[in-house]
Structures are given as C-alpha cells and as structure tokens.
Amino acid sequence: MAVVELEFASLPVHVRTARLVAAAMGRRLGLTSGLLDEVKLAVGEAASRAVSVHRHHAIQAPVVIRLGDGDGHYTVDVRDAGPPGDEVPPLQAAGEPASVTDLIAASTDSVGKHVGELRAESDARFSLPAGLGLALIQGLVDDVTISLRDDAPGTSVSMRWLLPGDDDEDGNDSDADEAAELTSASILAAQS
C-alpha cells in the first residue's frame, strides 16, 4: 500500500499541485484517462474548498491531503481545519442534502444579485453558495464521505475510486462483464 501525504499553506496556487500529485498517483495505479479527469476535478474542488476554509478561519494551519491505495481502491482524503461543519451543503426541509440542481439554481440567483454590486464596486467579490463545491464532488465521485475530523477540528472529504482489475461491488470482475456483454452483442448481431 502506497501512501502520500501533502501538507501545504492555504494558498490557491497549491491547489494545482494537489491535482497534479493526485493525477500522478492515479496514473501509477492504472486509472483510465477519463477517471483521471474525474480525480483531478474532484481533488481540485476539495482542495480549493479547504484552502478557502483555511483562509477564513485557520490561515496558519496547513491543508492536509492524504492519498493512498488499499482494499482495491484509490483513496484521497482532504482535511481542513475550519470550524465544524463550515461550508456543509444546505439541507432541504426533510433534512436531506440539497441536490446539485437546487444548488446551481441558488448560485444562479446569487450571481444575478451580485452582478449589480460588482459593477458598482470594482473590488467586490462574490462566492457561490456554501456547499456547492461539496455537492459537485458528490456528483462526481461514487464513493465520497464528508465528515467531521476525529483528530482535530475541521472537515474531512474522503473520496474513493475502484482500481482497475479489481472486483466491483457485486464481487464480479467489471472487465469480464463488459467482455461478456460485448460477446453477447456480437453473437446477436451476427445472427441478425
């Protein structure tokens, strides 16, 4: 099991480094190019969120990213040191996280309201609603866990991707299933 741990200052320039390291490790583990794009986007979003939280609440504390492989998965854990629950996705009335569609709609409304302010003040900045980055990560990654850190104050965003050649969740080999489906499709096409 290979493990890499990155600690970096809460500067946006380090987000790119985190994405590149995550992609390099994923490439060494045999992830496909499509999955590597997903890894880069998800890790970039999680690291960017952590940097933002640190810049507002814990500027001196480093952002910590732990990358590893084990149990047939590539795991990336991004930890921040902000207040518990900072930037957690908004909840709907039933206590369920808001959907990505709801968050995007809210951000569109938010952006529209801020356009006038931006024109009035050249230095004005606006941000998307809290939780949009986490909702994006949840939409990208099939296996993601967002929890409070147990070792320090803050949030942990843990993402996992199945490594190629390992069994899928049903205990079946994904490549073998695809080959069987292709073979069945070829036989049916040949009989027509």
C-alpha positions in Angstrom: 0.0 0.0 0.0 1.4 3.3 -1.1 0.6 6.4 0.9 1.4 10.1 0.1 0.7 12.9 2.4 0.7 16.5 1.3 0.7 19.5 3.7 0.6 22.9 2.2 -0.2 26.5 3.1 -3.6 27.8 2.4 -2.7 29.5 -0.9 -4.7 28.9 -4.1 -1.6 28.2 -6.1 -1.1 24.9 -4.2 -4.5 23.5 -5.4 -2.9 22.8 -8.8 0.0 20.9 -7.1 -2.6 18.8 -5.3 -4.4 18.0 -8.5 -1.2 17.0 -10.3 0.0 14.8 -7.4 -3.4 13.1 -7.2 -3.3 12.5 -11.0 0.2 11.2 -11.0 -0.5 8.7 -8.3 -3.8 7.7 -10.0 -1.9 7.2 -13.3 0.7 5.0 -11.5 -2.2 2.9 -10.1 -3.6 2.4 -13.6 -6.7 4.6 -13.6 -8.1 5.4 -17.1 -7.7 8.9 -18.5 -11.5 9.5 -18.0 -11.2 8.6 -14.4 -8.1 10.7 -14.0 -10.0 13.7 -15.2 -12.6 13.0 -12.6 -9.9 12.6 -9.9 -8.3 15.9 -10.9 -11.6 17.8 -10.9 -12.8 16.3 -7.5 -9.4 16.7 -5.8 -9.1 20.3 -7.2 -12.6 21.2 -5.9 -11.9 19.6 -2.4 -8.5 21.3 -2.1 -9.9 24.6 -3.3 -12.7 24.4 -0.7 -10.2 23.5 2.1 -7.9 26.5 1.1 -11.0 28.8 1.2 -12.0 27.5 4.7 -8.4 27.9 5.9 -8.1 31.5 4.5 -11.2 32.4 6.5 -10.7 30.5 9.7 -7.2 28.9 10.1 -4.7 30.8 7.9 -1.7 29.3 9.8 -2.8 25.7 9.7 -1.8 23.6 6.7 -4.3 21.9 4.4 -3.7 18.1 4.6 -4.3 15.7 1.7 -3.6 12.0 2.1 -3.6 9.8 -1.0 -3.3 6.0 -0.8 -4.3 2.7 -2.3 -5.7 -0.2 -0.4 -8.7 -2.6 -0.4 -8.8 -2.3 -4.2 -9.5 1.5 -4.1 -7.6 4.7 -4.7 -8.4 7.0 -1.8 -7.9 10.7 -1.4 -8.7 12.4 1.9 -8.7 16.2 2.0 -8.8 17.7 5.5 -9.3 21.3 6.6 -9.1 22.9 10.0 -12.1 25.2 9.8 -15.0 25.3 12.3 -17.0 22.0 12.4 -19.5 21.9 9.5 -18.2 25.1 7.7 -19.5 25.1 4.1 -21.6 22.0 4.6 -24.2 21.5 1.9 -27.5 23.2 2.8 -30.3 20.9 3.9 -33.7 20.7 2.4 -36.8 20.6 4.7 -36.6 16.8 5.1 -33.0 17.0 6.4 -31.6 15.6 3.1 -28.7 17.4 1.4 -29.8 19.8 -1.4 -29.5 18.4 -4.9 -26.9 19.7 -7.3 -29.7 21.2 -9.4 -31.0 23.2 -6.4 -27.6 24.5 -5.5 -26.9 25.6 -9.1 -30.3 27.3 -9.3 -29.4 29.1 -6.0 -26.0 30.1 -7.3 -27.6 31.5 -10.5 -29.9 33.6 -8.4 -27.0 34.6 -6.2 -24.8 35.6 -9.2 -27.6 37.7 -10.7 -28.0 39.6 -7.4 -24.2 40.3 -7.3 -23.7 41.5 -10.8 -25.0 45.0 -10.0 -22.8 45.1 -6.9 -19.8 44.0 -9.0 -20.4 46.8 -11.5 -20.7 49.3 -8.6 -17.5 48.2 -6.9 -14.6 47.0 -8.9 -13.0 45.2 -6.0 -16.3 43.5 -4.9 -16.2 39.7 -4.9 -19.0 37.2 -4.8 -19.0 33.5 -3.9 -21.2 30.6 -4.8 -23.5 29.3 -2.1 -21.9 27.2 0.7 -21.9 23.6 -0.2 -21.8 23.9 -4.0 -18.3 22.5 -4.1 -19.2 19.6 -1.9 -22.3 18.9 -4.0 -20.2 18.9 -7.1 -17.8 16.4 -5.5 -20.7 14.2 -4.5 -21.9 14.3 -8.1 -18.5 13.3 -9.5 -17.4 10.6 -7.1 -19.5 7.5 -6.5 -17.9 6.8 -3.1 -17.5 10.1 -1.1 -17.7 10.6 2.7 -17.9 14.1 4.2 -17.4 14.1 8.0 -16.0 16.0 10.9 -12.4 15.2 11.6 -11.7 12.9 14.6 -8.1 14.1 15.1 -8.7 17.9 15.1 -11.4 20.5 14.5 -12.4 20.6 10.8 -13.9 18.6 8.0 -12.6 15.6 6.1 -13.7 14.9 2.5 -12.8 11.3 1.7 -13.1 10.1 -2.0 -12.6 6.6 -3.3 -12.3 5.2 -6.8 -12.2 1.5 -7.7 -8.9 0.5 -9.1 -8.8 -1.3 -12.5 -8.7 -5.0 -12.5 -10.3 -5.2 -9.0 -13.7 -6.7 -8.4 -16.7 -4.4 -8.4 -19.1 -4.1 -5.5 -21.1 -7.2 -6.6 -17.9 -9.3 -6.5 -17.8 -9.6 -10.2 -14.9 -8.6 -12.5 -16.1 -5.5 -14.4 -13.8 -6.2 -17.4 -15.1 -9.7 -17.6 -18.7 -8.5 -17.5 -18.0 -6.0 -20.3 -16.3 -8.6 -22.4 -19.3 -11.0 -21.9 -21.8 -8.2 -22.9 -19.7 -7.4 -26.0 -19.5 -11.1 -27.0 -23.3 -11.5 -26.5 -23.9 -8.3 -28.6 -21.6 -9.6 -31.3 -23.4 -13.0 -31.4 -26.8 -11.4 -31.6 -25.6 -9.0 -34.4 -24.1 -11.9 -36.3 -27.4 -13.9 -36.1 -29.5 -11.0 -37.5 
